[in-house]
Amino acid sequence: MKRIVDYQVVEATSPQGLCLRVNEALKNDWQPYGGPVACVNVNGNKALAQAMVKYDSDNCEKYTVGGNLE
């Protein structure tokens, strides 16, 4: 199982803005964790948010065609 090594939440005030921020994070090796949520941010404003994580690359399991670990 992959180990999470970093966590962040990206937020925006529109679906389009959230897509831009998530896509930018994806380019920097972040992966979505769960689904997006609607919330009220610390300033009391409505927002959309997406949790993003990075995984430990040294902890990835590799499988061969037959299903055996390499």
Backbone torsions as a table, in degrees:
resi	resn	phi	psi	omega
1	MET	NA	137.9	179.4
2	LYS	-71.2	145.4	179.6
3	ARG	-104.4	129.4	176.5
4	ILE	-73.1	129.6	-179.3
5	VAL	-114.4	-12.9	178.0
6	ASP	-154.1	151.5	-175.1
7	TYR	-143.3	138.1	173.9
8	GLN	-149.4	161.3	174.3
9	VAL	-119.9	124.8	173.9
10	VAL	-100.8	143.8	-179.8
11	GLU	-139.1	158.3	178.7
12	ALA	-155.3	168.9	-179.3
13	THR	-97.5	-3.2	178.6
14	SER	-140.9	157.6	176.0
15	PRO	-59.2	-38.8	179.9
16	GLN	-64.9	-41.3	178.1
17	GLY	-64.2	-39.3	178.6
18	LEU	-65.6	-40.9	177.8
19	CYS	-59.0	-43.6	179.2
20	LEU	-61.4	-44.5	-177.8
21	ARG	-69.6	-39.2	177.9
22	VAL	-66.1	-44.0	179.4
23	ASN	-61.9	-38.2	177.4
24	GLU	-64.5	-41.8	178.4
25	ALA	-64.8	-38.6	178.3
26	LEU	-59.5	-37.2	178.5
27	LYS	-65.0	-19.7	-179.7
28	ASN	-107.4	28.8	173.7
29	ASP	71.3	16.1	173.6
30	TRP	-84.7	148.8	178.2
31	GLN	-124.2	141.3	176.2
32	PRO	-61.8	145.3	177.9
33	TYR	-126.3	104.9	-173.9
34	GLY	80.1	-165.6	-178.3
35	GLY	-106.1	169.8	177.7
36	PRO	-69.6	154.9	179.3
37	VAL	-134.2	152.0	171.5
38	ALA	-95.4	136.9	-176.0
39	CYS	-152.7	178.6	171.3
40	VAL	-111.5	123.0	-176.3
41	ASN	-78.3	-178.9	-174.9
42	VAL	-63.5	-20.0	178.5
43	ASN	-89.8	1.0	-179.6
44	GLY	84.7	10.1	179.9
45	ASN	-95.4	146.9	175.5
46	LYS	-68.2	140.8	-178.4
47	ALA	-150.1	162.7	169.3
48	LEU	-110.6	139.5	-176.6
49	ALA	-136.3	152.0	177.3
50	GLN	-138.8	124.0	173.8
51	ALA	-74.2	139.4	-179.7
52	MET	-131.4	142.4	-180.0
53	VAL	-132.7	159.4	168.4
54	LYS	-117.1	141.4	-179.3
55	TYR	-104.2	152.7	175.4
56	ASP	-68.1	114.2	-177.0
57	SER	-71.7	-23.0	179.9
58	ASP	-78.9	-10.3	-175.1
59	ASN	-104.1	15.0	-179.1
60	CYS	-78.3	135.9	175.8
61	GLU	-89.1	135.4	178.8
62	LYS	-113.6	133.8	-178.7
63	TYR	-117.3	145.3	173.9
64	THR	-88.2	176.6	-179.5
65	VAL	-57.3	-35.6	-179.3
66	GLY	-78.9	-2.5	177.7
67	GLY	92.5	2.5	-179.7
68	ASN	-86.1	149.8	175.4
69	LEU	-68.6	141.5	176.7
70	GLU	-77.8	NA	NA
